[in-house]
Amino acid sequence: MSSLGIRLPRLALGVVVLSALGSLTPIGAQTPAAAAQSSPSAAAASAAAYNIEVIVFRGTGPREEGGGAPPARSARDADAASGTAQAARFLKPLPTSALQLSGTRQRLAAGGYKVLAHAGWTQTASSWGSRSGLPIDRVGVQSPGLSGVFLLERGSLLHFGMNLKFTADNGATWQLSEIRRIRLNEKNYYDNPGLGVIAVVTPVAR
């Protein structure tokens, strides 16, 4: 654990990814903006819309045997158990002009990393613990060998994550399953030994 309180990436990303990210999002840190997210009603959480942008890329790690475990559900934010669960809704794709991570994608590719997908869309959040994700093809991700869902959930705080699996032409597979609290309007980084995701979540102004 570093002095910043973040989990360092396990991928051999090197300088190119660090410069692409700019700054990583600490797990457990909370800015005043993040604190303002706390304790929304179920109706407000389901009605709020967010722009999501993701880059999925292959790292340099070895093949995974059996894949990763599904994201764990926290007892602290168990909205689903209370009977107030809301399902996420896809609203629309983002135009290319609205994407923020084009430069990051170019730097990853220049550094030798295989970019599997780069997409953006608008959606509502589901209740925390519901695991009501959006399939990747629903949000505009079409990448051979890549399957799974993206998760945007809100309890007392906003969480983003994914259950992704990538199968190469030779049958080797990698899986990334993670969900955690995020900061809005910042690059959030997820990794395992073979897959990486950079995501930006931005609230839609009303």
KEKE-3310 file (N, C-alpha, C; in steps of 0.2 Angstrom, whole numbers, plus 5000, padded with zeros to 4 digits):
npx = (5004:5003:5009:4999:4988:4983:4979:4992:4994:4994:4998:5011:5013:5021:5029:5021:5008:5006:5008:4997:4986:4987:4983:4980:4965:4962:4958:4945:4947:4939:4933:4926:4916:4913:4908:4896:4888:4883:4870:4858:4841:4832:4824:4830:4843:4840:4835:4845:4857:4872:4887:4897:4913:4925:4940:4946:4959:4973:4984:5001:5001:5001:4991:4975:4969:4953:4948:4942:4935:4918:4913:4912:4898:4894:4889:4886:4880:4867:4856:4848:4844:4834:4822:4821:4828:4834:4835:4849:4848:4851:4854:4859:4871:4887:4892:4907:4914:4912:4920:4933:4945:4953:4966:4973:4970:4978:4991:4992:4991:5003:5012:5013:5002:4988:4973:4957:4944:4935:4924:4909:4894:4878:4869:4858:4860:4861:4854:4865:4873:4863:4869:4865:4870:4875:4876:4891:4889:4877:4881:4888:4901:4910:4920:4930:4931:4929:4919:4905:4899:4896:4895:4886:4883:4873:4873:4875:4885:4893:4897:4908:4911:4915:4912:4922:4927:4940:4944:4957:4963:4970:4964:4968:4963:4957:4951:4942:4935:4928:4922:4920:4921:4920:4928:4920:4922:4935:4949:4948:4955:4957:4963:4970:4981:4981:4971:4966:4957:4952:4942:4930:4918:4905:4893:4877:4872:4857)
npy = (4994:5011:5027:5035:5029:5020:5006:4999:4997:4980:4977:4977:4991:5003:5019:5024:5022:5027:5041:5042:5041:5051:5055:5043:5037:5037:5023:5024:5037:5053:5066:5083:5084:5071:5068:5074:5066:5057:5047:5047:5046:5031:5034:5046:5041:5032:5041:5050:5054:5048:5051:5039:5034:5023:5014:4999:4988:4976:4969:4964:4953:4935:4921:4919:4906:4900:4913:4928:4931:4936:4953:4958:4960:4974:4974:4987:4995:4989:4991:4983:4973:4979:4980:4990:4991:4997:4996:4998:5009:5010:5025:5033:5033:5041:5054:5055:5067:5070:5062:5060:5053:5051:5055:5047:5034:5034:5036:5024:5014:5018:5015:5001:4993:4983:4990:4986:4991:5006:5017:5027:5032:5036:5033:5027:5024:5009:5001:4999:4983:4976:4972:4974:4976:4983:4975:4974:4975:4982:4995:4999:4993:4983:4970:4958:4943:4949:4950:4953:4964:4981:4989:5001:5007:5014:5017:5023:5030:5032:5019:5011:4998:4982:4966:4957:4947:4941:4932:4926:4923:4911:4904:4907:4915:4930:4938:4951:4957:4968:4980:4996:5011:5027:5042:5056:5063:5061:5051:5034:5019:5002:4985:4969:4955:4954:4962:4978:4993:5009:5022:5035:5044:5055:5066:5070:5086:5094)
npz = (5000:4995:5000:4997:4999:4989:4979:4971:4953:4946:4933:4921:4918:4917:4913:4903:4905:4917:4914:4906:4914:4922:4936:4949:4956:4973:4984:4995:4999:5000:4993:4995:4985:4983:4995:4995:4988:4996:5005:4995:4990:4985:4974:4969:4966:4955:4946:4943:4930:4921:4912:4905:4902:4895:4893:4888:4890:4885:4896:4901:4908:4913:4907:4915:4925:4927:4930:4938:4954:4957:4960:4977:4988:4998:5015:5021:5012:5007:4998:4989:4997:5004:4997:4989:4977:4962:4944:4932:4918:4901:4892:4881:4868:4869:4858:4848:4849:4862:4870:4882:4883:4872:4870:4880:4875:4864:4869:4876:4866:4859:4868:4867:4871:4869:4864:4868:4868:4867:4873:4875:4885:4891:4906:4919:4937:4946:4961:4975:4977:4969:4957:4944:4929:4914:4898:4888:4874:4874:4877:4867:4865:4855:4853:4847:4856:4868:4882:4894:4907:4912:4928:4937:4952:4965:4982:4997:4992:4976:4965:4953:4941:4934:4926:4916:4903:4893:4879:4870:4852:4853:4863:4876:4891:4900:4915:4922:4937:4946:4958:4964:4975:4968:4961:4954:4938:4936:4931:4934:4939:4935:4937:4933:4932:4918:4911:4909:4914:4911:4917:4916:4925:4924:4931:4923:4920:4925)
capx = (5000:5007:5008:4993:4982:4980:4982:4996:4992:4998:5000:5018:5011:5027:5028:5016:5001:5005:5007:4991:4981:4988:4983:4975:4960:4963:4952:4943:4948:4933:4933:4919:4911:4911:4904:4890:4885:4880:4863:4853:4835:4832:4821:4835:4848:4838:4833:4851:4860:4879:4891:4902:4918:4929:4945:4948:4965:4976:4991:5006:5001:5000:4984:4972:4965:4947:4946:4942:4929:4913:4914:4909:4893:4895:4883:4885:4876:4863:4849:4844:4840:4828:4817:4821:4832:4833:4840:4852:4845:4855:4850:4861:4878:4890:4896:4914:4916:4911:4924:4938:4951:4956:4973:4975:4970:4984:4997:4992:4993:5010:5016:5013:4997:4982:4967:4952:4938:4935:4917:4905:4887:4874:4865:4856:4863:4856:4855:4871:4871:4859:4873:4861:4874:4873:4880:4895:4887:4872:4884:4892:4907:4910:4927:4931:4934:4928:4912:4904:4895:4898:4891:4886:4878:4873:4870:4876:4890:4893:4902:4908:4915:4914:4913:4924:4931:4943:4947:4961:4962:4973:4960:4970:4958:4959:4945:4943:4929:4929:4918:4923:4919:4924:4927:4917:4925:4942:4951:4948:4959:4955:4967:4972:4987:4980:4967:4965:4951:4952:4935:4928:4911:4903:4886:4874:4869:4850)
capy = (5000:5017:5033:5039:5025:5017:4999:5000:4992:4974:4976:4980:4997:5007:5026:5026:5021:5032:5047:5042:5042:5058:5053:5038:5038:5033:5019:5026:5044:5056:5074:5086:5082:5064:5068:5077:5060:5052:5046:5049:5042:5027:5038:5051:5037:5029:5046:5053:5051:5049:5049:5034:5033:5017:5011:4992:4986:4970:4970:4960:4947:4928:4919:4917:4900:4900:4919:4931:4931:4941:4958:4956:4965:4976:4975:4994:4998:4984:4994:4978:4969:4983:4980:4997:4990:5000:4993:5003:5010:5013:5031:5035:5033:5047:5056:5055:5073:5071:5058:5063:5049:5049:5055:5042:5029:5035:5034:5017:5011:5020:5011:4994:4990:4982:4993:4981:4994:5013:5018:5031:5031:5039:5028:5028:5019:5004:5001:4995:4976:4973:4969:4975:4979:4984:4971:4978:4977:4987:5002:5000:4989:4977:4968:4951:4939:4952:4949:4954:4969:4986:4991:5008:5006:5019:5016:5030:5032:5029:5014:5008:4992:4977:4959:4957:4942:4942:4926:4927:4918:4904:4901:4910:4919:4934:4940:4957:4957:4973:4986:5000:5018:5031:5050:5059:5068:5059:5044:5028:5013:4995:4980:4962:4953:4953:4966:4985:4997:5016:5024:5042:5045:5062:5067:5074:5092:5094)
capz = (5000:4995:5005:4994:5000:4983:4977:4965:4948:4945:4927:4920:4914:4915:4913:4898:4908:4923:4911:4903:4919:4926:4943:4951:4961:4979:4986:5002:4999:4999:4992:4997:4980:4984:5001:4993:4985:5002:5007:4991:4991:4979:4968:4966:4963:4949:4941:4941:4924:4921:4907:4907:4896:4897:4889:4890:4886:4887:4899:4900:4913:4911:4906:4921:4926:4931:4930:4944:4958:4956:4965:4983:4990:5005:5020:5022:5007:5005:4996:4986:5002:5008:4993:4985:4972:4955:4939:4928:4912:4896:4889:4874:4867:4868:4852:4848:4851:4869:4873:4885:4884:4866:4871:4884:4871:4859:4873:4878:4860:4857:4873:4865:4874:4864:4866:4865:4867:4869:4871:4880:4885:4897:4909:4926:4941:4949:4968:4977:4978:4964:4952:4938:4925:4907:4894:4884:4868:4874:4878:4861:4864:4850:4852:4847:4862:4875:4884:4901:4909:4916:4933:4940:4957:4970:4989:5000:4988:4969:4963:4946:4941:4928:4925:4910:4901:4886:4876:4864:4847:4855:4869:4883:4894:4906:4917:4927:4941:4952:4959:4970:4975:4963:4961:4948:4934:4937:4929:4939:4936:4937:4934:4935:4928:4911:4908:4912:4912:4913:4917:4919:4926:4925:4931:4918:4922:4924)
cpx = (5004:5005:5001:4987:4979:4983:4986:4994:4997:5001:5007:5017:5017:5025:5023:5009:5000:5004:5000:4985:4982:4989:4978:4970:4961:4957:4951:4944:4941:4934:4926:4914:4909:4907:4897:4885:4881:4873:4858:4847:4836:4829:4826:4841:4846:4837:4840:4854:4868:4882:4896:4907:4923:4934:4947:4954:4969:4983:4996:5006:5000:4992:4981:4968:4959:4944:4945:4935:4924:4914:4909:4904:4895:4889:4882:4880:4871:4856:4845:4841:4834:4822:4816:4825:4830:4838:4843:4848:4850:4851:4852:4868:4881:4893:4903:4917:4916:4916:4931:4945:4954:4964:4976:4975:4976:4990:4998:4994:5001:5015:5016:5007:4991:4976:4961:4945:4939:4928:4914:4898:4884:4869:4863:4860:4858:4858:4861:4869:4867:4862:4869:4865:4871:4878:4884:4893:4881:4875:4888:4899:4907:4918:4927:4934:4932:4920:4911:4899:4899:4893:4892:4881:4879:4869:4871:4882:4890:4899:4902:4912:4913:4915:4915:4928:4934:4946:4951:4960:4965:4970:4962:4964:4960:4952:4946:4936:4930:4924:4920:4920:4923:4924:4925:4922:4933:4943:4951:4951:4958:4960:4967:4978:4987:4976:4967:4959:4952:4945:4934:4920:4909:4895:4883:4870:4861:4848)
cpy = (5006:5022:5036:5035:5021:5010:5000:4995:4986:4973:4979:4986:5002:5015:5028:5027:5027:5039:5048:5044:5049:5057:5048:5040:5034:5029:5022:5033:5047:5063:5077:5085:5075:5064:5070:5072:5056:5053:5049:5044:5037:5030:5042:5047:5035:5034:5049:5050:5052:5047:5045:5034:5028:5016:5004:4990:4980:4972:4965:4954:4940:4927:4917:4910:4901:4907:4922:4930:4937:4947:4956:4962:4967:4976:4982:4997:4993:4987:4988:4974:4972:4983:4986:4996:4993:4997:4999:5003:5013:5019:5032:5034:5040:5049:5056:5061:5074:5066:5062:5059:5047:5050:5049:5035:5029:5033:5027:5013:5012:5016:5003:4990:4989:4985:4989:4985:5001:5015:5023:5031:5035:5034:5031:5023:5015:5004:4997:4988:4973:4969:4969:4979:4979:4980:4976:4980:4982:4994:5003:4997:4983:4975:4961:4948:4943:4952:4952:4960:4974:4988:4998:5007:5012:5017:5023:5033:5029:5024:5012:5002:4988:4970:4958:4950:4942:4935:4927:4921:4911:4901:4903:4915:4924:4937:4946:4958:4962:4978:4990:5008:5022:5039:5052:5063:5066:5052:5039:5022:5007:4990:4974:4961:4954:4959:4973:4989:5004:5019:5031:5042:5052:5063:5071:5080:5092:5101)
cpz = (5000:5000:5003:4996:4995:4982:4971:4959:4947:4938:4926:4915:4912:4915:4908:4901:4914:4920:4908:4908:4922:4933:4945:4956:4967:4981:4993:5003:4997:4999:4994:4991:4981:4990:5000:4990:4990:5003:5002:4992:4985:4973:4965:4963:4956:4944:4938:4935:4924:4915:4909:4901:4899:4891:4892:4886:4889:4890:4897:4904:4910:4910:4913:4920:4930:4932:4937:4947:4956:4961:4971:4985:4997:5009:5022:5018:5003:5003:4993:4991:5005:5003:4989:4979:4965:4950:4935:4921:4907:4893:4882:4874:4867:4861:4853:4850:4859:4873:4876:4885:4877:4866:4875:4880:4866:4863:4875:4871:4858:4862:4872:4868:4869:4867:4863:4864:4870:4867:4877:4879:4891:4899:4916:4930:4944:4957:4969:4979:4973:4959:4945:4933:4918:4902:4890:4877:4868:4875:4872:4860:4860:4849:4852:4853:4868:4876:4892:4902:4913:4922:4936:4945:4962:4976:4992:4996:4981:4968:4956:4946:4935:4930:4918:4909:4894:4884:4870:4858:4849:4861:4876:4885:4900:4908:4922:4930:4947:4952:4965:4970:4971:4965:4954:4945:4934:4933:4934:4935:4939:4933:4937:4931:4921:4907:4912:4910:4915:4912:4920:4919:4928:4925:4926:4922:4921:4922)
residu = (MET:SER:SER:LEU:GLY:ILE:ARG:LEU:PRO:ARG:LEU:ALA:LEU:GLY:VAL:VAL:VAL:LEU:SER:ALA:LEU:GLY:SER:LEU:THR:PRO:ILE:GLY:ALA:GLN:THR:PRO:ALA:ALA:ALA:ALA:GLN:SER:SER:PRO:SER:ALA:ALA:ALA:ALA:SER:ALA:ALA:ALA:TYR:ASN:ILE:GLU:VAL:ILE:VAL:PHE:ARG:GLY:THR:GLY:PRO:ARG:GLU:GLU:GLY:GLY:GLY:ALA:PRO:PRO:ALA:ARG:SER:ALA:ARG:ASP:ALA:ASP:ALA:ALA:SER:GLY:THR:ALA:GLN:ALA:ALA:ARG:PHE:LEU:LYS:PRO:LEU:PRO:THR:SER:ALA:LEU:GLN:LEU:SER:GLY:THR:ARG:GLN:ARG:LEU:ALA:ALA:GLY:GLY:TYR:LYS:VAL:LEU:ALA:HIS:ALA:GLY:TRP:THR:GLN:THR:ALA:SER:SER:TRP:GLY:SER:ARG:SER:GLY:LEU:PRO:ILE:ASP:ARG:VAL:GLY:VAL:GLN:SER:PRO:GLY:LEU:SER:GLY:VAL:PHE:LEU:LEU:GLU:ARG:GLY:SER:LEU:LEU:HIS:PHE:GLY:MET:ASN:LEU:LYS:PHE:THR:ALA:ASP:ASN:GLY:ALA:THR:TRP:GLN:LEU:SER:GLU:ILE:ARG:ARG:ILE:ARG:LEU:ASN:GLU:LYS:ASN:TYR:TYR:ASP:ASN:PRO:GLY:LEU:GLY:VAL:ILE:ALA:VAL:VAL:THR:PRO:VAL:ALA:ARG)
# end
